[in-house]
């Protein structure tokens, strides 16, 4: 009977482990859901348009009136949602995730496409509302010193409007999510590192955190165990004395 009971428990454990390893979608026989609009927007964000060398420059009022005459309006919007995360931006740094940009919502609120699409390629058949990354790409682009880079163009345009309207984020993490640091690609440790090697590698970047640790209660503790029964006045070995856990 004991053998049978033990075998039953083992079967239950194995069955529970197998069941826990599956996702809720797999339990129901459905693939994991992914938002189709987000997937399409991410794919579009990976494309870098051809650089526009010759730009048509117009006074803002003239350009706005021309859009009205030519009937360029919100109804012409092809994509209502963008994921702003161009490879151009990632060349220099990649600390933040992309920005979810509600294209139609902004256009409906501003009611003037020229506020953002302030210029266009020169030419009769040119698209009047090209992407920002067609004219603004790497900063200090050779031969085009007057062009600001894409990151600066985004920030000047977006933050300038946000500050003016006073009802939208103006800080980094108000629009972006910060990327998690992948320490696996940052540290250099042997296959089976010692505690001292790990600490030394951590302190190579986090020196201030190490200094703060030396002033913490965890590091300096030595004294009576106030909340331990029968040890209220007993001085225990602490990290301020004989250090037991000093890595």
Backbone torsions as a table, in degrees:
resi	resn	phi	psi	omega
1	UNK	NA	-41.5	179.5
2	UNK	-61.7	-41.1	-179.7
3	UNK	-62.5	-42.2	180.0
4	UNK	-65.0	-41.9	179.6
5	UNK	-64.0	-42.3	179.7
6	UNK	-64.4	-40.8	179.7
7	UNK	-64.7	-38.3	178.7
8	UNK	-63.6	-43.7	178.7
9	UNK	-61.8	-42.4	-179.8
10	UNK	-62.2	-41.9	179.0
11	UNK	-63.5	-41.8	179.2
12	UNK	-63.5	-40.6	179.5
13	UNK	-63.5	-47.3	-179.5
14	UNK	-63.1	-41.1	179.8
15	UNK	-65.5	-40.7	178.8
16	UNK	-65.8	-38.3	178.5
17	UNK	-64.3	-44.2	179.9
18	UNK	-64.4	-39.1	-179.2
19	UNK	-68.9	-39.1	-179.0
20	UNK	-68.7	-25.2	-178.0
21	UNK	-74.1	-13.9	-179.6
22	UNK	-93.7	149.6	176.9
23	UNK	-81.2	160.4	177.7
24	UNK	-54.7	-36.9	179.8
25	UNK	-66.5	-37.9	-179.9
26	UNK	-68.9	-34.3	178.9
27	UNK	-61.6	-35.0	-177.7
28	UNK	-92.3	-1.7	178.4
29	UNK	81.7	20.0	179.9
30	UNK	-115.1	144.8	176.1
31	UNK	-70.0	160.8	179.4
32	UNK	-63.3	134.3	-177.3
33	UNK	-76.9	135.5	173.8
34	UNK	-131.1	133.5	-177.8
35	UNK	-65.5	118.3	-177.1
36	UNK	-62.9	-37.9	179.3
37	UNK	-63.5	-39.8	179.3
38	UNK	-67.4	-43.1	180.0
39	UNK	-60.9	-42.5	178.7
40	UNK	-67.2	-40.3	-180.0
41	UNK	-65.4	-40.0	178.0
42	UNK	-62.5	-42.7	179.5
43	UNK	-63.0	-41.2	178.1
44	UNK	-65.0	-35.9	-176.8
45	UNK	-66.8	-20.5	-178.2
46	UNK	-79.2	-11.7	-178.6
47	UNK	-90.2	135.3	176.4
48	UNK	-107.1	117.3	-178.6
49	UNK	-69.4	161.0	175.6
50	UNK	-60.9	140.5	-177.1
51	UNK	-72.0	132.0	178.8
52	UNK	-88.6	114.2	-179.4
53	UNK	-86.1	-48.2	-177.8
54	UNK	-97.6	120.0	-175.4
55	UNK	-115.0	137.7	175.4
56	UNK	-83.0	117.0	-179.1
57	UNK	-103.8	126.2	179.6
58	UNK	-133.5	151.1	170.8
59	UNK	-60.9	142.2	-176.9
60	UNK	-51.7	-42.7	-178.0
61	UNK	-65.8	-43.2	179.8
62	UNK	-61.9	-43.3	-179.2
63	UNK	-65.2	-42.9	179.8
64	UNK	-62.9	-42.3	179.0
65	UNK	-66.1	-36.8	178.9
66	UNK	-64.6	-40.4	177.5
67	UNK	-59.7	-40.2	179.6
68	UNK	-65.6	-43.9	-179.3
69	UNK	-63.3	-39.6	-176.9
70	UNK	-84.5	-2.5	176.4
71	UNK	73.3	24.4	177.2
72	UNK	-79.5	115.2	-172.0
73	UNK	-145.4	-176.8	-178.6
74	UNK	-58.5	-31.2	-178.1
75	UNK	-64.6	-17.5	-179.7
76	UNK	-86.7	-2.1	-178.2
77	UNK	-63.9	126.1	-178.2
78	UNK	-86.8	-41.8	-179.4
79	UNK	-121.8	121.4	-178.3
80	UNK	-82.2	-13.7	-176.2
81	UNK	-137.6	135.5	177.5
82	UNK	-127.8	148.7	171.4
83	UNK	-109.4	104.2	-174.7
84	UNK	-83.3	96.3	-176.8
85	UNK	-156.3	55.3	-173.6
86	UNK	-68.0	145.5	173.7
87	UNK	-58.2	-24.5	178.5
88	UNK	-60.6	-39.9	-178.5
89	UNK	-71.0	-28.4	-173.8
90	UNK	-82.8	-9.0	-178.3
91	UNK	-65.2	-39.4	-177.4
92	UNK	-88.0	-44.3	179.9
93	UNK	-156.8	160.5	-177.5
94	UNK	-146.6	57.8	-175.0
95	UNK	-89.6	-22.3	-176.1
96	UNK	-122.5	154.2	175.7
97	UNK	-77.8	169.3	-178.7
98	UNK	-66.3	174.0	-179.1
99	UNK	-110.7	132.9	175.0
100	UNK	-80.7	114.2	-175.9
101	UNK	-113.5	113.5	178.3
102	UNK	-83.1	93.0	-173.0
103	UNK	-61.7	-53.9	-177.6
104	UNK	-63.5	-38.9	-179.4
105	UNK	-62.6	-43.2	178.9
106	UNK	-66.5	-43.6	-179.7
107	UNK	-61.7	-40.0	179.7
108	UNK	-66.3	-34.0	-178.8
109	UNK	-76.8	-40.6	-176.2
110	UNK	-80.3	-37.1	177.5
111	UNK	64.1	23.5	176.0
112	UNK	-154.8	104.7	-176.0
113	UNK	-61.8	-26.8	-176.3
114	UNK	-72.6	-12.1	176.8
115	UNK	-61.0	-36.0	177.8
116	UNK	-103.6	-44.5	180.0
117	UNK	-87.1	70.9	-171.9
118	UNK	-83.0	-5.9	178.4
119	UNK	-152.0	169.0	-179.3
120	UNK	-153.3	164.7	177.3
121	UNK	-63.2	144.8	178.4
122	UNK	-78.8	129.9	-179.1
123	UNK	146.2	148.9	-175.1
124	UNK	-63.9	-35.8	-176.5
125	UNK	-102.6	17.7	-177.3
126	UNK	-73.3	150.3	176.8
127	UNK	-77.9	121.6	-176.4
128	UNK	-71.6	-19.1	-177.0
129	UNK	-122.5	54.8	178.6
130	UNK	-67.3	161.3	178.6
131	UNK	-65.8	152.5	177.9
132	UNK	-55.0	-37.7	-175.7
133	UNK	-73.5	-2.9	175.4
134	UNK	-78.6	-35.0	-179.8
135	UNK	-101.1	-31.5	-177.9
136	UNK	-111.9	117.0	179.5
137	UNK	-129.3	-117.9	179.9
138	UNK	-70.5	142.2	175.4
139	UNK	-67.5	149.6	179.5
140	UNK	58.0	40.9	-179.9
141	UNK	-62.7	132.9	-176.1
142	UNK	-59.8	128.9	180.0
143	UNK	88.4	-8.7	-178.7
144	UNK	-136.3	61.3	-176.2
145	UNK	-66.0	-19.8	-179.0
146	UNK	-79.2	-12.8	-178.9
147	UNK	-86.9	127.7	172.8
148	UNK	-80.3	156.6	-179.5
149	UNK	-71.0	170.1	-176.2
150	UNK	-63.4	-41.7	-179.0
151	UNK	-62.2	-45.0	179.4
152	UNK	-65.4	-38.3	179.8
153	UNK	-63.2	-45.7	177.6
154	UNK	-59.3	-50.9	-174.3
155	UNK	-65.9	-42.4	178.9
156	UNK	-64.1	-42.8	-177.7
157	UNK	-69.9	-50.8	-175.0
158	UNK	-71.8	-52.4	-176.2
159	UNK	-67.5	-34.5	177.8
160	UNK	-60.6	-43.2	178.5
161	UNK	-70.2	-40.7	179.4
162	UNK	-61.1	-42.8	179.6
163	UNK	-67.6	-40.1	-179.9
164	UNK	-63.7	-44.4	-178.3
165	UNK	-78.7	-26.7	178.4
166	UNK	67.6	27.7	-178.8
167	UNK	-145.5	35.9	178.2
168	UNK	-152.9	161.9	-176.6
169	UNK	-62.8	146.4	174.9
170	UNK	-127.0	0.6	177.6
171	UNK	-103.8	162.1	-176.3
172	UNK	-54.9	-54.7	-173.4
173	UNK	-81.6	3.4	171.3
174	UNK	-75.2	-27.6	178.4
175	UNK	-112.1	-34.7	-177.6
176	UNK	-103.0	154.6	162.9
177	UNK	-99.6	137.9	-179.2
178	UNK	-74.6	138.5	180.0
179	UNK	-76.1	140.6	176.0
180	UNK	-71.5	138.4	-179.2
181	UNK	-76.7	126.5	176.1
182	UNK	-90.6	91.6	-174.3
183	UNK	-64.8	-20.6	-179.6
184	UNK	-59.3	-34.1	-178.6
185	UNK	-91.0	-4.6	-175.8
186	UNK	-103.1	-30.9	-174.4
187	UNK	-96.3	155.4	176.4
188	UNK	-125.1	103.7	-177.9
189	UNK	-131.2	150.8	174.6
190	UNK	-67.7	173.5	-175.2
191	UNK	-61.9	-39.7	-179.7
192	UNK	-127.3	76.7	-172.2
193	UNK	-72.4	152.0	173.8
194	UNK	-83.0	160.8	177.1
195	UNK	-55.2	-37.7	-179.8
196	UNK	-64.8	-38.3	179.5
197	UNK	-67.4	-39.2	179.0
198	UNK	-63.9	-47.9	-179.4
199	UNK	-61.4	-42.7	-179.5
200	UNK	-61.2	-40.4	-179.6
201	UNK	-68.9	-40.4	178.4
202	UNK	-62.9	-44.2	-177.2
203	UNK	-68.8	-17.4	178.1
204	UNK	-62.7	-25.3	176.5
205	UNK	-111.5	-36.5	-172.8
206	UNK	-105.8	56.5	-177.8
207	UNK	-66.4	-40.5	-179.7
208	UNK	-63.9	-39.4	178.2
209	UNK	-63.3	-36.3	177.5
210	UNK	-65.9	-40.4	178.3
211	UNK	-65.6	-39.4	177.8
212	UNK	-64.8	-36.0	-179.9
213	UNK	-61.9	-37.3	-178.3
214	UNK	-67.4	-16.8	179.7
215	UNK	-104.2	2.7	-175.1
216	UNK	-83.7	162.5	178.1
217	UNK	-64.4	-33.4	179.3
218	UNK	-60.8	-40.8	-176.6
219	UNK	-79.9	-37.1	-172.6
220	UNK	-95.0	0.7	-173.9
221	UNK	-63.2	131.9	170.9
222	UNK	-165.8	118.4	-179.0
223	UNK	163.3	-169.5	-177.7
224	UNK	-69.2	148.2	176.5
225	UNK	-87.9	87.6	-170.8
226	UNK	-60.7	-29.9	-174.2
227	UNK	-108.4	15.6	179.9
228	UNK	-109.5	129.3	-176.2
229	UNK	-58.9	133.9	178.2
230	UNK	65.1	14.6	177.7
231	UNK	-129.7	27.5	-175.0
232	UNK	-61.9	-36.3	-177.5
233	UNK	-115.6	10.0	-176.5
234	UNK	-85.7	119.6	179.1
235	UNK	-78.4	112.3	179.9
236	UNK	-89.8	165.0	174.3
237	UNK	-70.0	123.3	-178.2
238	UNK	-120.4	173.4	-177.6
239	UNK	-69.8	-17.6	176.1
240	UNK	-78.8	-11.0	178.7
241	UNK	-111.1	-108.4	175.4
242	UNK	-83.3	104.2	-173.0
243	UNK	-75.9	123.5	-179.2
244	UNK	-98.1	-28.2	-174.1
245	UNK	-122.4	32.5	-179.7
246	UNK	-84.2	98.2	177.2
247	UNK	-92.3	NA	NA
